[in-house]
Amino acid sequence: MSFKLYASPLQGFTDFRFRNAFHHYFGGIDTFYSPYIRLDGKLIVKASYERDILPENNTTPELIPQVITNDADEFLFVAKYIQQFGYKELNWNLGCPYPMVTKRGMGSGLISDPDKIDHILNRAHSETNIVVSMKMRMGYENSDEILGALPVLDKYPLKNIAIHARIGKQLYKGGVDLDAFQKCIDNTKHTLYYNGDITSVAEFKSRQERFPVIGNWMIGRGLIANPFLPGMIKNNTYDYPENRWEIFSQFHDTIYEQYDAALSGPIPIKMKMQGFWGYFSQSFSNPQKTFKKIKKANNAIQYKQAVREILKSEQ
């Protein structure tokens, strides 16, 4: 069965610089989603959000912008806003698990309010011609919340629903709930995309066996932790390329230079790269030691030295 791989957005990580470099060095991803646009009550899109979706800044095959909101006017505003750049689809984030979002009734905190979801989708489909897709969790408090929302979603011609098989209050802790995901398959007419804990080729294959009807797979944190993963899945191989660390080194240097140029001062670039190494280190032979080395680097010279040593020891 042919399948497609999608890059799930991670706020603060998967912006256009990361996406472009990822596509150039690793490939394997058919479609990327941008981190969400959030308006916070004012009908104004921040410059950083605009930069991220500008067609001239993006060299990946396909990008789909995402919005996070619980307000119909905001949804319509963003829908019309992205259309001016030629985008035809807007992804609605009902998946974000972080309390600062969910406490305000957004992200996975909105799944338990089918009436509000209905109101927003109704206006989106009657007042714009945007194609709507969804990114969801199972719920915030429990995995039955999504079952209350699915009949509402079935009223609309959604392109797809990508479901991360956890509840919001888990954040990323604990395992995914595959039985709950199966219930979603059984209770909707929509095309579902599976998301959650695809961190290895073996993990992907076991999910494929478990859900043979699913042809669309989303990878989030696993793609940052092991950037080779989508390509390996696509090529049906457990083997890394022979020049694995050389490719990773080139990718790393590309994003480092771009972020260094975009961020002002030594602290922001240090924090930015530490964030990435929190994931990168997971596919090194000694993750804790690797990450510790990065954290100890206090300036650019020490940082570059640490990266060289880490890569040398892997080679």
NORFEN-V149256 format. One record per residue. RES is the residue in one letter. PSI is psi as a letter, one per 30 degrees, with the letter a starting at -180 (none if undefined). OMEGA is omega in radians with two decimals (NA if undefined). D_LAST is the distance of its C-alpha to the last C-alpha in whole Angstrom. Layout:
RES/PSI/OMEGA/D_LAST, RES/PSI/OMEGA/D_LAST
This chain:
M/k/3.10/36, S/k/-3.09/34, F/l/3.11/33, K/k/3.10/32, L/k/-3.11/29, Y/k/3.10/30, A/j/3.09/28, S/k/-3.10/30, P/k/3.01/30, L/j/-3.14/29, Q/k/3.11/31, G/f/-3.11/30, F/e/-2.91/26, T/h/3.07/27, D/a/-3.00/29, F/e/3.14/29, R/e/3.12/26, F/e/-3.07/24, R/e/-3.12/26, N/e/-3.13/26, A/e/3.14/22, F/e/-3.11/21, H/e/-3.09/23, H/e/-3.02/22, Y/e/-3.00/18, F/e/-3.09/19, G/a/3.10/22, G/f/-3.11/24, I/k/3.14/26, D/e/-3.07/30, T/k/3.05/31, F/k/3.00/31, Y/k/3.11/33, S/l/2.97/33, P/l/-2.96/34, Y/k/2.96/37, I/k/3.14/40, R/k/-3.02/42, L/f/3.14/46, D/h/2.99/47, G/f/3.09/51, K/k/-3.13/51, L/i/3.13/51, I/k/3.10/48, V/k/-3.14/45, K/k/-3.14/42, A/e/-3.11/41, S/e/3.09/37, Y/e/-3.12/38, E/e/3.12/40, R/e/-3.05/37, D/e/-3.08/34, I/f/3.14/37, L/k/-3.10/38, P/e/-3.10/37, E/f/3.11/36, N/f/-3.02/33, N/k/-3.12/32, T/g/3.11/30, T/l/-3.08/30, P/e/3.14/32, E/k/3.07/34, L/k/3.08/34, I/j/3.10/37, P/l/-3.12/38, Q/k/3.08/39, V/k/2.98/41, I/k/-3.10/42, T/l/2.97/46, N/g/-3.05/49, D/k/-3.06/51, A/e/-3.13/53, D/e/3.10/54, E/e/3.14/50, F/e/-3.11/49, L/e/3.14/51, F/e/-3.13/50, V/e/3.12/47, A/e/-3.12/47, K/e/3.14/50, Y/e/-3.09/47, I/f/-3.14/44, Q/f/3.14/47, Q/f/3.11/47, F/g/3.08/44, G/g/3.12/44, Y/k/-3.11/43, K/f/-3.07/45, E/k/3.05/43, L/k/3.13/43, N/k/-3.10/41, W/k/-3.07/42, N/j/2.96/40, L/h/-3.06/42, G/f/-3.03/38, C/k/-3.05/37, P/f/-2.96/38, Y/k/-3.03/38, P/e/-3.11/41, M/f/3.08/42, V/e/-3.03/42, T/e/3.12/43, K/f/3.12/46, R/g/3.08/47, G/h/3.08/48, M/l/-3.12/45, G/b/-3.11/42, S/f/3.07/42, G/f/-3.13/45, L/f/-3.03/47, I/e/-3.10/47, S/g/-3.14/50, D/i/-3.08/52, P/e/-3.12/53, D/e/3.14/56, K/e/3.09/54, I/e/3.14/51, D/e/-3.12/54, H/e/-3.10/56, I/e/3.13/53, L/e/3.12/52, N/e/3.13/55, R/e/3.13/56, A/e/-3.09/52, H/f/3.14/54, S/f/-3.06/57, E/f/3.06/57, T/l/3.05/53, N/g/3.12/52, I/k/3.01/48, V/k/-3.10/47, V/k/2.96/45, S/l/-3.05/42, M/k/2.97/42, K/j/-3.00/39, M/l/2.82/40, R/a/3.13/39, M/f/-3.07/42, G/a/3.03/44, Y/e/-3.10/43, E/e/-3.13/45, N/l/-3.00/45, S/f/3.07/44, D/f/-3.11/48, E/e/-3.11/48, I/e/3.14/46, L/f/3.05/49, G/f/-3.11/52, A/f/-3.04/50, L/e/3.11/49, P/e/3.08/53, V/e/-3.13/53, L/e/-3.14/50, D/f/3.13/52, K/f/-2.99/54, Y/l/-3.12/52, P/h/-3.13/50, L/k/3.13/47, K/e/3.11/44, N/l/3.01/42, I/j/3.06/41, A/k/-3.07/38, I/k/2.99/38, H/k/-2.95/35, A/h/3.00/36, R/l/2.96/37, I/l/-3.05/39, G/e/-3.01/39, K/f/2.99/40, Q/f/-2.90/37, L/c/3.09/35, Y/g/-3.09/31, K/l/3.09/32, G/l/-3.07/33, G/l/3.03/33, V/l/-3.10/34, D/j/-3.04/37, L/e/3.08/37, D/e/3.12/41, A/e/3.10/42, F/e/3.10/40, Q/e/3.10/42, K/e/3.11/45, C/e/3.10/44, I/e/-3.07/44, D/f/-3.00/47, N/g/3.06/49, T/l/3.07/48, K/f/-3.03/49, H/l/3.00/46, T/k/3.12/43, L/k/2.98/40, Y/k/3.10/37, Y/k/3.08/34, N/k/3.04/32, G/j/3.00/31, D/h/2.95/27, I/j/-3.01/26, T/f/3.13/22, S/l/3.10/21, V/e/-3.13/22, A/e/3.12/24, E/e/3.12/26, F/e/-3.10/27, K/e/-3.14/28, S/e/3.08/30, R/e/3.12/32, Q/e/3.12/33, E/e/-3.10/34, R/e/-3.08/36, F/i/-3.08/37, P/f/-3.14/38, V/f/-3.10/40, I/k/-3.14/37, G/g/-3.10/36, N/k/-2.99/34, W/k/-3.08/31, M/k/3.13/30, I/k/-3.12/27, G/c/-3.08/27, R/e/-3.12/24, G/f/-3.12/22, L/e/3.07/21, I/e/-3.13/20, A/e/3.12/18, N/i/-3.06/16, P/f/3.13/17, F/f/-2.98/16, L/e/-3.11/19, P/e/3.12/22, G/e/3.12/21, M/e/3.10/20, I/e/-3.12/23, K/e/-3.11/25, N/g/3.12/23, N/h/-3.13/24, T/k/3.04/21, Y/f/-3.03/18, D/k/3.02/15, Y/l/3.03/13, P/l/-3.10/13, E/e/-3.13/10, N/h/-3.08/9, R/e/-3.01/9, W/f/3.06/7, E/e/3.12/9, I/e/-3.14/12, F/e/-3.13/11, S/e/3.13/11, Q/e/3.09/14, F/e/-3.13/16, H/e/-3.10/16, D/e/3.12/17, T/e/-3.10/20, I/e/3.13/21, Y/e/-3.12/21, E/e/-3.11/23, Q/e/3.11/25, Y/e/3.13/26, D/e/3.13/26, A/e/-3.06/29, A/f/-3.08/31, L/k/-3.12/31, S/k/3.05/33, G/l/-3.04/32, P/f/-3.09/29, I/e/-3.13/29, P/e/-3.12/29, I/e/3.09/26, K/e/-3.12/25, M/e/-3.14/26, K/e/-3.08/25, M/e/3.05/21, Q/e/3.10/22, G/e/3.12/23, F/e/-3.10/20, W/f/3.00/18, G/e/3.06/20, Y/e/-3.09/19, F/e/-3.02/16, S/f/-3.09/15, Q/f/3.12/16, S/g/3.02/13, F/l/-3.00/11, S/f/3.05/11, N/i/-3.02/13, P/e/-3.09/15, Q/e/-3.14/18, K/e/3.14/16, T/e/-3.09/14, F/e/3.13/17, K/e/3.14/19, K/e/3.12/17, I/e/-3.09/18, K/f/-3.11/21, K/f/-3.10/22, A/j/-3.02/21, N/f/3.09/25, N/l/-3.04/24, A/e/-3.11/23, I/e/3.13/21, Q/e/-3.13/20, Y/e/-3.11/19, K/e/3.09/17, Q/e/3.13/15, A/e/-3.13/14, V/e/3.12/12, R/e/-3.13/11, E/e/3.13/10, I/e/-3.09/9, L/e/3.13/6, K/e/-3.10/5, S/f/3.08/6, E/e/-3.10/4, Q/none/NA/0
